[in-house]
Every structure is written in structure tokens, then in C-alpha cells.
Amino acid sequence: MSRIRGQGYDGASNMKGQINGLKSLILAENSSAYYIHCFAHQLQLALVAVAKNHLEVGDFFKTVNSVMNLIGASCKRSEFIRDAQVEKIAEAVAANERETGRGLNQEMALKRPGDTRWGSYYGALINLDSMFSAIIDVLDTIQNDPTSETDTAIDAWRMSITLQDFNFVFILKLMIEVLAITNELSLALQRKDQDIVNAMKLVRVSKTRLQEMRDNGWESLLDDVVSSCTKDSIHIPIMHDVYVLPGRSRRKAPDITNLHHFQVELFYMVVDMQLQELNNRFDEVNTRLLTCMTCFSPTSEFTAFDLEKLTCLTRFYPAEFGSIHDTIIRQQFIGYHCDVTADERFARLKGIDELSRVMVETKVHQSYPSVYLLLKLVLTLPVATASVERAFSALSYIKNKLRSRIGDQFANDCLVGYIEIDLLTHVDNECILHFFQNMKTRRGCL
């Protein structure tokens, strides 16, 4: 426990709770085990928060789930959607609206969005948009099918009306645009080789793209929605007419136009909520710690190097640097900076992970042990904590009902083999057999 220098997982109360959470229990034992919220999990929670906090977007996702449940409830309906999709693709190819070739026009299936699966919302909406016309045809088939139950036919009729509404199509296109921006960040943050410098850069890029979408993306989004509605014969409201809430009379309707509703109350509000969620959740990381860590970045010939910030960074780890005088540490940093900037082997490095590797290859880490120790501590901070969460998930495979009394050492050995499976694939089976055979004298030979 005393050797832990970083911890990261999702934001559940039993994990990051201030009183009895795992984070607090570990910090009580070791104050240098700095907690970083799982970046990839934060992003998924931000998307779910948008769906829940905005009433129209939340209702939109409920409708999407209902459509998935209705069509995917039976093999017969799944066959309906498959046949309808093939027919729509054939019509589009005949009208020269789709290109043909190897790998194009592949069969698609409806995906169910889930709060615990990264990118599931984005994939579900992409498929829904691509199969929109086929879904409408299937809903019409279900409600007109004499074998369908009355409740099922009513549900299909109601969903068909809801889907063929300008409001639904607008939110569909809007959420696809928003999730497309954050989906790239989510996929990048799940990479095992992601370091904290690049992670924070990706967060800033996503925020910038969302802000740019808010400032300049309205016209293009509206054109895309109008084009889709025209294609599927969906009524397009006049933007300067008075907006009427569904279920309310015009006399009690608020005095706003359709343009105000879709641009201000939907477009601006959803994007602003997304930006606010990103700012709030990614602000949990200690800003001072992150600022100091970025000084290790080797890009642009170590222009981010800052002696004062790196010296300050050592104070976060008193167990390692408490007994070393600041003057000694500062002199090592100065020598390290002069050494790496003058060596061509350290040029054109892209991240602190490459910096640590080259330092070992060139034996520079032996000349500046305090610098290399601090760099290793920076690398241990679990930024791409998708790997950490995968390690926790592996416990359900290793310690199952048949291994309920597994010991700690055997559990550790099994987990290493399961988590580091990419490395173990390069180990020859003959080496394992010889190692096992040579452990002690055995009656038989493997």
C-alpha cells in the first residue's frame, strides 16, 4: 500500500466517496496515492447527464430505447428490418444515391445504447439515422400486421408518429454531431499508451470543437435536418411561426418562434450543457499537479520545461524526495535539460512515454536518478484508466464461483496472465513447459 502513487476509477460513491470510498481509504493510508477520475468513464457520464437533464433529449433517448425494444423483441421483426434495409439500399443504388463496391452497403443492425458501454450511444444513433426509412416501414408493417397484438400495434403507431416529427429528427442530428466530437476523445482515452499530457490536450481539443460547433454549426445542422426531412417526407415547420408545445393550445403557448425553440432552447442549451459537464468533471484533477507534469513534455525541443514547476512537483512525493535537498534536485534538472536538448536522439519525441524509453536506452536515467524517478511517478498516474477498469473487470473472470477461495498470490498470478495477454502471446509454450519441468523433480516428463 505504501508504494501506490496513483489511483483511478469511475465516480461511484463506493469508489470515490469522501468518507468510506476506496479513494479515501487508500489516501488515509498513503497521501501520495493521488486520485484521478477515470477520464473515459467521465466522458460517458457526461453524455448520460445531458440525456437526463434536458427533458426533450431525455424523452428522445427513451423513444430510441422503445424502438430498439419493439423491433428487437422478436426474430420476425428483426427479419422485417433486415429486408426493409436491403430494399432501401437497392432503391438508393438504382437511383445512383449510393456508391457500390467492396466493403460498401454492409448490413447494419440496431444497437442498444447503454450507460456502461463507451460509445454505445453514438453507435446506436448512427445506425438509427442510417436505417431511419427502413425503421419507419417496419413500424408501419407491425401496426398493419393482423397477427400483432393490439398493444404492440398501438406502440408501433405511436412510435411511427413520433419518429416522423421534425423535433425528433432535429435532436437525432444534433446528438450525432455532439457525440461524434466526444466519441473521438473517448476512443483515444481508452488507449493503453495514452499519457497525461496528450490526454489533457485531447480534452482541450474537444472543448474547442464543441465551442466552434456552438458558434458556427447552427446553419449546417439545420440544413442537414431539412434535407433529411425532405427525403423522408416529414413536415418542416416555418421557423418564424409561433412554436406550439405538443399537448398545449396555441392560446397557452409561450410567445416564441420555432427558430428560437430549436436554436436557443435545444441547440445552444444542449451544447452548453455538454461543455459545462466536461468542464466540471475534468476539473477534478489537481490543476497544479497537471500543470507541473506537462513540463516533462519533450515536444518542440522541450519548450515546456520549467525548473520551478518540476521542483514543485517533487514536493507532491515526500516519501521519495523528502530527504533530498532542493539544490541537488534542481542541479539534476538543469543538467538533464542541457543533456537532452543537445542530444539528437531526444529530438522529435512525441510523449513522456517515449522520453522515458529513450532515457533508458541512452543510459541517461543513470546520470539523473531523481529526474527519472519523478518521470516514472508521473507515468504511474492512471490517466488512461480504461486499463485500470479492465483490471477490475478481470476479477469476475478470475475469481468466480469455482474459485471463491482463491489465495492472493495465485489471484495475482492469474490476473497478470489475463491482463497482460498481449505480452504472453509471444511466449513459446515450450519455454513454459521447460520452466515448469525444472521447478522440481517430477515422475513424468511433459
N, C-alpha and C positions, 0 to 999 in steps of 0.2 A: 504493500500500500504506500509506503514511503517513497517509492520510485515513480509513482504516477505523476505525470506532468501535463496531462490533458484529458478531458472527458467530453463526450458529445453524444447526444441522442435527441429524441423529439421533446416536445413541450408538455407532455403529460404530467399531471401533478405528482404522481408517484416517482417520476424521474427527476424533474427539476423543481419540486416543491421546496419552499424556503424552510420548512420545519423538519419534515421527515422524508423529504425526497432523496433519491440516490445521490444527486449532486451535493446536497447539503451534508449528507453523511460522509461522503468522501472528502469534502472540503474541511469538515471538522477534524478529520484525521491528517489531512495534508493540504495546507493552504496554497501550495504551488500547483495543485491539480486544477488548472483553470478550466472553467466550463464554457463550451461553445455550443450553442443550439445547432442541431443538425440543419445545415443550410438547405439541403434538398427537401427535407421534411417541412421546413419553414415555408418554402415556396408553395408546396401543395396545400398547407393550411391556409395560406393567404388566398389561394383560389377558392377554397371552400368557404372562407369567410365572406368573400364577395357574393357567392351564391346565396348565402344565408341572410346576409344583412340587407340586401336590396330585394324588396318584395317582388318586383316583376322578374328579376333574374332568378330568384329562388323559385317562383312559380314556373318559370321556363324550364329549369332543371327537373322539377317534379313531373312536368309534362313529358320531358325526354325519357325519364325513367319509366313512366307509364307506357309510353310507346314501345320501349325495349321489352317490358314485361308482357305486353299484349301480343306482340309479334313473335317473341321468342318463347311463348308459353307452350307451343306445340310444334312438332315436326312438320305438320301440314302447312302452318303459316310461314315457317322458315322456308319451305319449298315455294310458297307463293312469292315471297320477297326475292328469292333466287331467280325464279322465272321472270318476274317483272323487271328485275335488273338486267337480265340478258336481253329482254325485249327492248328496253330503253337504250341500251348500248348499241344494239343492231340498228335502231332507228337513227341514232346520232351518227353512226358510221355511214349509213346510207345518205344522210343529209350533209356529209362532209363536215360535221361539227366535232368529230373526234378523229385523231390520227390512229392508224393501225401499225402494228409492228411487234417485234418480240418484246415481251415484258409489259406491254400496254394493255389497258382494259381488263385487268385481272379481276377475278371475282372478289367481292367485298362482303363483309358481314357486319351486322350491327354490334357495337361494343357497349358493354355496360360500364358507366362511369363509377369509380369507387374512390372513397376518401383515402384509402390506404395504398392505392396503386398510382405511382407517379406517372403523369402524362395520360391517365385514363380519360380524363375529361376532354382533353384536346383530341385524342384519337376518336372518342365517341362522337364529337361534334363534326369532325372531318368526314367520317363515314355517313353521318346523318345528312350532311349537306350534299355529299356525292350521290346518295341514294334517295334524295328527297322526293322526286317524282315517282319512283318505284314504291316508296312507302305510302304515298297518297293513294296509289292504285290498289295496294294491298288492303288498306283500311276500307276503301270502297268495296272491295271484294268480300271482306269479312262481314260488313254490315248488310250486304245483299245476299249472303250465303244462307240458304234456308236451314242448313244444319247448325248454324251458330246459335248459341243461347241468346236469350233476349238481352241480358245484362251485357254480354260481350258485344252484341251488335250496337247497343246504346253507347258503350265506351268507344267503340271504333268510330261511330258517327260524331261523337263529341270531340275526339282527338283530331278527326279529319277537318272539322271546322276550325279548331284551334291552330293547327299547323298551317292552314291556308289563310292565315291572317298576316297582315303587314307587320304587326308588332312582333310576332314570333320570328319571322324571317329576319327582322332587324336585329333582335337580340342574338339570334344564331350567328349572323355575320359579325356582330360586334364581339361576341365572346371568342369566336375563332381568331379574330385579329389580336385580342388581348392574350389569349392562351398561346398563340404562335410565338409571341415575344418571350414570354416566361418559360415556354417549353424548351427553348434552346438553352436557357440558363439551367433549367432543371436537369437536362441531359448532361450538360457539361459538368455540373457539380457532382454527378454520380461517378465520374471517372476516378479511378484509384490513384492516378498520378497527378491530381489537382493539388496545387499548393495555395496557401492563403493569399498570396499576392495576386495571383491570377483570379482567384475566387472573388475577391473584392472588386477587381476590375470588371468582371462579368456582371456583378450586381450593379455597378455604376452604369454599365452599358445598357442593361435592361431598363433602368430608371430613365435614362436619356431617351431610349426608344419609345417608352410609354409617354413621356412628356412631348416628344415630337409628334406622336400619334394624336395627342390631345390638341396640339396647336395646329397641325396641318392635315389631319387624317379624316376630317368630317366629310368633305366633298367626295373623296374617293370611296368612303364607306357607303354613303348614300347612293352613289351611282351603282355600286355593286348590288345593293339591296334592290333598287329599282329594276336593274337588269334581271335579277333572279325572279322577282315578282312578275315581270312582263313575260318571262319564259314560261312560268307555271300558271299564267292567267289569274294572278292574285290581285285583288283590288288595291290600288295605290292611292292613299288619301292625298288631298290637296294640302300642301304644307302650310298655307296661310289661312286655312279654315280653322274654326274653333275645335279644339280637341275635346272629345267626349269620353269620359271614363266608361268602360264597359259596366253595364248594370245601373247606370245613372241617367237621368233625363237631362236633356240639354239645358233645362231651366236651372238645374242644380249643378251644372258642370262648372269647373273653375274657368276663369276668363283667360285661357292661354291658347296658343295656336298649336297645331300639330308639330310645327318646326321647333317650337320651344320645348315641347314634351320630349321629342326624340333627340334633340341636340343637347339640351341642358339637363333634363331630368333623367335621361338614360345615358347618352354618350359621355358627357362630361362627368356625371356622377359616378359611373362605373369605373372609368379610368382613374378618377381622383381617389376612389376607394382603394383601387389596386395599388396606386402609388403610396397611399398612406399606410397600407398594410405592409408593403415592402420596407418602407422607412422605419416603421415601428418594430418589426420583427428582426430586421438585420441590424438594428441599433443595440441589440442585447450584447453583442461582443464588445469587450472593453476597447473603447476607441484609442485610448493611449497605447494599449498593448499592440493593436494592429498597426498604428502609425509607426511605432518603433520597429516592428517586424519588417515593414516594407523597405526599410533601409538596407536590408540584405539583398534586395533585388539586383541582379547583375546586368540587367538590360541597359542599353545605351552607355556602355562602359562605366557602370557603377555610379551613374549620376545621382542615384537616390541615397548614396552613402552619407550618413550623418553621424559623426562621432559622439555627439552629446546624446542623441536618441538611443544609439546602441549601448552606450554606457548605462543609460537609464533602464534599458531592457534587462540588463544583468541583475538589477535590484528586484525584479519580479521573482528571481530564483535564489533566495538567500542560502538555501542548502548547498548550492553548487558554487556560488561566488561570494558568499558572506565572509569567508576567511581570506579572500584575495583583495589586496588594496586596489583602489580605483586607478591609481597611477600605473600599476602593472597592466591592468586590463586595457587602459587607454593606449599604452605603448604597443601592445599587441595588435590592437585595431589599426593603429597608424601604420605599423609595419605590414600588416595584412593588406591594407588598401594599396600601399605602394607596390607591393609584390604582385597582386592580381591585375592591377591596371597596366603594369609593364609587361605582363606575360601574354603572348598572343593566344595561348591555349585557353585563356579565360575570356577571350573575345567572342562575341556572338552567342553568348549563353542566354537562354530564354526564361529560366526559372531557378528558384533556390534549390530545387531538387537536382538540377544539372550542376549547379555550383558545388554542392556537397560531393557529388560524384567525381568531378574534376579535381577537387581538393585532395581527395583520397588517391586518385590516380597519379597526381603530381607530387605527392608526399607533403603538400603544403600544410595539411592538417597537423602534422607532427611539429611544425615550426610555430604554429599558433594554436595551442591546445584549447585555450579559453574561447577563442573565436569559433573554433569548430564545435566545441561543446554547446555554445549558445545557438549555433546553427542547427544542431541536432535537436535541441529543445524546441526550436521554432517548428521544425519539421514534424515533431510529435503531436503538435496541436491538431486535433481531428477536424479539419475543415471539410474534406470530402467524406462526411460521416455516414454516407451510404454504406461504406465498408464496415463501419462500426455497427450499424444496424443489421447488416448481413451477418455479422458475427453473432449477435444476439439471436437472430432468426435460426442460425445453425444449431442452437441448443435444442430446439424442438426436434431436430433430426437425430442428434447425437444422444441426448438424454431423453429417451422415450419410455413408454410403459414397460418395455422389456429390459430397460437399463435404468430402472428407477433408483437403484442403489450404487450407481457408478461412482468410483472414487475420483478425487480432484485431479490426481496425476494422470490417470487414464483418460479422464474427460479432456484435460489439456492436450494430451497426445492426439486424441481423436479430432479435436477442434482444429488443431494445426493442420492435420491432414485434410480436413474438409475445407477449411478456409483458403489454404494455400495450394489448392488443387492444380492451379496453373503451373506451379513450380514442380509439383510431384509428377506431373505427366512426363517430365524429362528424365525422371529417374528410372533406370532399367530394372526390370523385375529380377534379373539375375543378381544384381547388386543387393537387393533386399533379401533374396534367398541366402546368399553367402553370408550376409551380416547376421541373419537370424541363426544360421547353422553354426557360426563361430562364437555365438554368445556363450555356449556351454556344450559339453559333450552330450550327444544325443544317440539314441539307439539306431534310428534310421537316418538316411541322407535324403534331403529334399532334392 
